[in-house]
Amino acid sequence: METKKNTVFTFLVLVPHQETRLILRKYCENLYNNIPAGAYDFPLAAPIAVLERPLAAEELKQRAKEIRKAMGNNKFAAAGINSVFFSGGEKPLFIFGPKIDAVPGAKLLPVIGCCLLPSKTDIALPEPPKITFRAAAVANMFWKPANGGFKWKIGKLYWLPKEDKASERRQGCQNRQTLLK
Protein backbone atom coordinates (compact mmCIF):
# COMPACT_ATOMS: atom_id res chain seq x y z
CA MET A 1 0.00 0.00 0.00
CA GLU A 2 1.48 3.36 -1.04
CA THR A 3 0.95 6.25 1.33
CA LYS A 4 2.27 9.76 1.57
CA LYS A 5 4.08 10.87 4.70
CA ASN A 6 1.34 13.39 5.43
CA THR A 7 -1.45 10.81 5.25
CA VAL A 8 -3.31 10.62 8.54
CA PHE A 9 -5.35 7.55 9.38
CA THR A 10 -8.21 7.84 11.85
CA PHE A 11 -9.42 5.04 14.12
CA LEU A 12 -12.02 4.66 16.82
CA VAL A 13 -10.26 3.17 19.83
CA LEU A 14 -11.30 1.67 23.14
CA VAL A 15 -9.02 2.88 25.93
CA PRO A 16 -8.96 0.95 29.21
CA HIS A 17 -8.87 2.84 32.51
CA GLN A 18 -5.49 4.02 33.80
CA GLU A 19 -5.23 1.25 36.43
CA THR A 20 -5.61 -1.38 33.71
CA ARG A 21 -3.10 0.43 31.48
CA LEU A 22 -0.54 0.35 34.32
CA ILE A 23 -0.80 -3.44 34.48
CA LEU A 24 -0.50 -3.65 30.70
CA ARG A 25 2.44 -1.24 30.59
CA LYS A 26 4.44 -3.58 32.86
CA TYR A 27 3.60 -6.50 30.57
CA CYS A 28 4.61 -4.51 27.48
CA GLU A 29 7.95 -3.57 29.04
CA ASN A 30 8.70 -7.28 29.61
CA LEU A 31 7.47 -8.10 26.12
CA TYR A 32 10.04 -5.82 24.48
CA ASN A 33 12.80 -8.08 25.82
CA ASN A 34 11.38 -11.02 23.81
CA ILE A 35 10.18 -9.56 20.52
CA PRO A 36 12.11 -9.51 17.26
CA ALA A 37 13.88 -6.41 15.97
CA GLY A 38 11.78 -3.98 13.98
CA ALA A 39 8.92 -3.65 16.46
CA TYR A 40 7.30 -0.27 17.00
CA ASP A 41 5.65 1.16 20.07
CA PHE A 42 1.82 1.31 20.08
CA PRO A 43 -0.55 3.09 22.46
CA LEU A 44 -2.38 0.96 25.04
CA ALA A 45 -5.66 1.15 23.17
CA ALA A 46 -7.70 -1.23 21.05
CA PRO A 47 -8.62 0.01 17.56
CA ILE A 48 -12.22 -1.05 17.01
CA ALA A 49 -13.04 0.73 13.72
CA VAL A 50 -11.36 2.55 10.85
CA LEU A 51 -12.96 5.96 10.37
CA GLU A 52 -13.29 8.08 7.24
CA ARG A 53 -13.36 11.17 9.45
CA PRO A 54 -12.95 11.85 13.17
CA LEU A 55 -16.15 11.45 15.15
CA ALA A 56 -17.58 14.57 16.78
CA ALA A 57 -18.02 14.77 20.55
CA GLU A 58 -21.71 13.86 20.42
CA GLU A 59 -20.99 10.88 18.16
CA LEU A 60 -18.31 9.64 20.56
CA LYS A 61 -20.65 10.05 23.54
CA GLN A 62 -23.34 8.12 21.68
CA ARG A 63 -20.90 5.34 20.77
CA ALA A 64 -19.82 5.11 24.43
CA LYS A 65 -23.47 4.79 25.48
CA GLU A 66 -24.12 2.11 22.84
CA ILE A 67 -21.16 0.03 23.96
CA ARG A 68 -22.14 0.29 27.64
CA LYS A 69 -25.78 -0.56 26.87
CA ALA A 70 -24.71 -3.64 24.90
CA MET A 71 -22.25 -4.66 27.64
CA GLY A 72 -24.67 -4.03 30.50
CA ASN A 73 -22.87 -4.63 33.78
CA ASN A 74 -20.49 -7.11 32.17
CA LYS A 75 -16.76 -6.44 32.18
CA PHE A 76 -14.37 -6.49 29.26
CA ALA A 77 -12.03 -9.47 29.57
CA ALA A 78 -8.61 -9.63 28.00
CA ALA A 79 -6.65 -12.86 27.94
CA GLY A 80 -4.31 -14.58 25.60
CA ILE A 81 -2.16 -12.97 22.96
CA ASN A 82 -3.04 -12.16 19.41
CA SER A 83 -1.64 -10.29 16.45
CA VAL A 84 -4.01 -8.52 14.10
CA PHE A 85 -3.31 -6.86 10.76
CA PHE A 86 -3.11 -3.07 11.11
CA SER A 87 -3.42 -0.91 8.01
CA GLY A 88 -1.78 2.31 9.05
CA GLY A 89 1.27 2.76 6.90
CA GLU A 90 3.29 1.86 3.83
CA LYS A 91 4.12 -1.67 4.92
CA PRO A 92 1.94 -4.35 6.50
CA LEU A 93 2.05 -4.30 10.28
CA PHE A 94 0.45 -6.36 13.00
CA ILE A 95 -0.79 -5.10 16.37
CA PHE A 96 0.36 -7.46 19.07
CA GLY A 97 -1.16 -7.63 22.54
CA PRO A 98 -3.91 -9.02 24.76
CA LYS A 99 -7.10 -9.95 22.92
CA ILE A 100 -10.36 -8.53 24.26
CA ASP A 101 -13.09 -11.15 24.15
CA ALA A 102 -15.86 -8.85 22.87
CA VAL A 103 -16.49 -5.21 22.09
CA PRO A 104 -20.04 -4.63 20.85
CA GLY A 105 -20.08 -3.18 17.35
CA ALA A 106 -16.32 -3.54 16.77
CA LYS A 107 -15.38 -3.65 13.09
CA LEU A 108 -11.85 -4.84 13.89
CA LEU A 109 -10.78 -7.73 16.10
CA PRO A 110 -10.05 -5.87 19.33
CA VAL A 111 -6.51 -6.23 20.60
CA ILE A 112 -5.04 -3.87 23.16
CA GLY A 113 -1.87 -2.80 21.43
CA CYS A 114 1.46 -3.34 23.13
CA CYS A 115 3.53 -3.07 19.97
CA LEU A 116 3.47 -3.22 16.19
CA LEU A 117 5.36 -6.03 14.52
CA PRO A 118 6.41 -6.06 10.85
CA SER A 119 4.98 -9.56 10.46
CA LYS A 120 3.12 -12.19 12.40
CA THR A 121 5.52 -13.98 14.66
CA ASP A 122 5.75 -17.65 15.49
CA ILE A 123 8.13 -17.24 18.40
CA ALA A 124 6.79 -17.99 21.84
CA LEU A 125 6.03 -14.72 23.55
CA PRO A 126 5.04 -14.29 27.18
CA GLU A 127 1.34 -14.53 27.92
CA PRO A 128 -0.25 -11.31 29.16
CA PRO A 129 -1.94 -11.25 32.54
CA LYS A 130 -5.64 -12.04 32.50
CA ILE A 131 -7.43 -8.79 33.12
CA THR A 132 -10.99 -7.62 33.36
CA PHE A 133 -12.13 -4.04 33.38
CA ARG A 134 -15.38 -2.15 33.28
CA ALA A 135 -14.03 1.39 33.10
CA ALA A 136 -13.07 2.32 29.54
CA ALA A 137 -13.41 5.20 27.13
CA VAL A 138 -13.73 5.69 23.39
CA ALA A 139 -11.73 8.24 21.42
CA ASN A 140 -10.48 9.16 17.98
CA MET A 141 -6.90 8.07 17.33
CA PHE A 142 -4.91 9.84 14.64
CA TRP A 143 -2.05 7.84 13.14
CA LYS A 144 0.57 8.67 10.54
CA PRO A 145 3.90 7.36 9.26
CA ALA A 146 6.80 9.64 10.27
CA ASN A 147 10.59 9.41 9.93
CA GLY A 148 10.79 5.63 9.59
CA GLY A 149 8.35 5.15 12.47
CA PHE A 150 4.92 6.39 13.42
CA LYS A 151 3.25 9.20 15.31
CA TRP A 152 -0.13 9.00 16.95
CA LYS A 153 -2.42 11.12 19.02
CA ILE A 154 -5.43 9.96 20.96
CA GLY A 155 -8.15 12.59 21.19
CA LYS A 156 -10.38 13.43 24.13
CA LEU A 157 -11.62 10.36 26.01
CA TYR A 158 -15.37 9.78 26.33
CA TRP A 159 -15.97 7.36 29.18
CA LEU A 160 -18.55 4.62 28.99
CA PRO A 161 -21.31 5.54 31.43
CA LYS A 162 -22.10 3.34 34.40
CA GLU A 163 -25.10 1.29 33.32
CA ASP A 164 -26.43 0.65 36.80
CA LYS A 165 -26.44 4.37 37.71
CA ALA A 166 -28.13 5.37 34.44
CA SER A 167 -30.88 2.77 34.87
CA GLU A 168 -31.33 3.76 38.53
CA ARG A 169 -31.83 7.42 37.49
CA ARG A 170 -34.36 6.41 34.83
CA GLN A 171 -36.20 4.24 37.33
CA GLY A 172 -36.17 7.06 39.89
CA CYS A 173 -37.64 9.49 37.35
CA GLN A 174 -40.35 6.99 36.42
CA ASN A 175 -41.22 6.47 40.11
CA ARG A 176 -41.49 10.23 40.70
CA GLN A 177 -43.71 10.63 37.65
CA THR A 178 -45.97 7.84 38.92
CA LEU A 179 -46.28 9.56 42.33
CA LEU A 180 -47.18 12.88 40.71
CA LYS A 181 -50.08 11.41 38.75
C-alpha positions, 0 to 999 in steps of 0.5 A, spaced: 500 500 500 502 506 497 501 512 502 504 519 503 508 521 509 502 526 510 497 521 510 493 521 517 489 515 518 483 515 523 481 510 528 475 509 533 479 506 539 477 503 546 481 505 551 482 501 558 482 505 565 489 508 567 489 502 572 488 497 567 493 500 562 498 500 568 498 493 568 498 492 561 504 497 561 508 492 565 507 487 561 509 490 554 515 492 558 517 485 559 514 483 552 520 488 548 525 483 551 522 477 547 520 480 541 524 480 534 527 487 531 523 492 527 517 492 532 514 499 533 511 502 540 503 502 540 498 506 544 495 501 550 488 502 546 484 497 542 482 500 535 475 497 534 473 501 527 477 505 521 474 511 520 473 516 514 473 522 518 474 523 526 467 522 530 464 529 533 463 529 541 456 527 540 458 521 536 463 519 541 458 520 547 453 516 543 458 510 541 460 510 548 453 509 550 451 504 545 457 500 547 455 500 555 448 498 553 450 492 549 455 490 555 450 491 561 454 490 567 459 485 564 466 487 564 471 487 558 475 481 559 482 480 555 486 474 555 491 470 551 495 474 545 493 475 538 496 479 532 491 482 528 493 486 521 493 493 522 493 498 516 496 504 518 502 505 513 506 503 507 508 496 509 503 491 513 504 491 520 500 487 526 498 489 532 500 485 538 497 484 545 492 481 549 485 480 545 479 482 548 473 477 548 468 482 545 467 489 544 459 490 541 459 493 534 467 492 533 469 492 526 476 490 527 478 484 532 479 488 538 486 487 541 489 492 546 496 494 542 502 493 546 507 493 539 506 493 532 510 487 529 512 487 521 509 480 520 506 475 524 511 472 529 511 464 530 516 465 536 513 464 543 512 470 547 510 471 554 502 470 555 499 477 558 496 477 565 488 475 565 485 482 566 478 484 566 475 491 566 469 495 566 471 502 566 473 504 559 473 510 554 472 511 546 476 516 542 479 518 535 486 516 534 490 519 529 495 515 526 501 517 521 507 514 518 513 519 520 521 518 519 521 511 519 516 510 524 509 512 526 506 518 530 499 518 533 495 522 538 489 519 541 483 525 542 479 526 548 476 520 552 469 519 552 468 514 558 462 509 557 457 511 562 455 506 568 449 502 566 447 501 573 447 508 575 443 510 568 438 505 569 437 507 577 436 514 574 431 512 569 427 508 574 427 514 579 424 518 574 419 513 572 417 512 580 417 520 581 412 521 575 408 515 577 407 519 584 405 525 581 399 522 577 
